[in-house]
Amino acid sequence: MDQTKSTQLINSTFDSAEAKELVMDLLNTKINFHKLKNFSSNVRFGRDDQYSLKRAAHLELEQLELLRFLEEAYTKNLTIEINSSIHLKIID
């Protein structure tokens, strides 16, 4: 079995409204993942998942920065190119 796998998730251009929707949806999914992971830790173990709390907070800051960037592009009616890859590696 191959130990690594990569795929091109996004490789296209979008109008700024589409880019905003796509990027915000991806970030919201990741933020919600970490919030649910923290909630699960609270329910199961009675304590926060510190990594998930920090990661969610970091992603929320990144989301604000990207939102400002994308809104500026929107006001100027600009096109956005998005390239995103996923790299997976099996660790024994």
Secondary structure, DSSP 8 states (H G I E B T S, - for coil): --SEEEEEEEEEEEEHHHHHHHHHHHHHHHHHHHHHHHHHHHHHHSS--HHHHHHHHHHHHHHHHHHHHHHHHHHTT-EEEEEEEEEEE---
